[in-house]
């Protein structure tokens, strides 16, 4: 997870953003079509590192994850 070795006094930073949108469900190898469920996951990773000497560095990893799920129910109409 750390950075490659760098010269003394080097500051390294990396940021990544990932989005996953799921609207299908697999049960084993069978695809289950569920039109009423969705899930959205967003994540941000920020990695920073500073080389204090040629052989000593300090790295830090910060993360943020947001997940939302939606379930939509269809109204059923009863005949009277």
N, C-alpha and C positions, 0 to 999 in steps of 0.2 A: 504493500500500500504506500510505501514511502517513495520519495523522489530518487532519481539517480544521483550519485555522488557529484558534488559541485565544488568549485573553488571557494575558499574562505570569503565570507561577506556576501554570499549569493542568496538572494530572496527568490523563492520559486512559488508560484501560485497556479492553481488549476480549478476551474469551475465546470460542473456538468449539470445538465438539466434533462430530465427524462419524463415522458408522458406515456401512460398506458391507458387505453380505453378498451374496456372489455364489454361485449354485449352477447357473447356466446358462452356456452358451458359444455365442457367435455366430462362425461362420466365414463372412465375407462377409455375405450376407443370410440364410444358412441357420442355423436354430437346431439345435444339437447337444445332445441330451439326455444329460447325464452325471450319473447319480444318485450316483456314487461320489466326486465331487470338490466341495469347497466352499472358499471363501476368505472370511476375515473381516478387514477392515481398519478400524482405529480411529485417529483422529488428533485431536490437541489443538493448537490454535494460541493463543498468548498474545501479545498486542500491547500495548506500553506506550509512552507518549510524554509528554514533559515540555516545556512551552514556557518557555524561559529568558527570552526577550524577546518582543515582539510580532512579531518577524521571524525568530527563531531557535528551533528546537525540535530535540529529540533523540528519535528513535523507535527501538524495539528489537522484534524479532520472534523468538519462541522457539517451536519446534515439537517435537512428539513423535508418532511414528508406530509403530504395532504391527500387524504383519500375521501371520496364521496361516493355514496351508493344511492341508487334510485330504484324504487319498485313502484310501478304504475298498475293500479287495479282498474280493470274495466268494469263498468256498471252492468249488472245483468237486469234485463227487463222481464218482469213477470206478467204473464197474460192473466187477465181477470175475467 
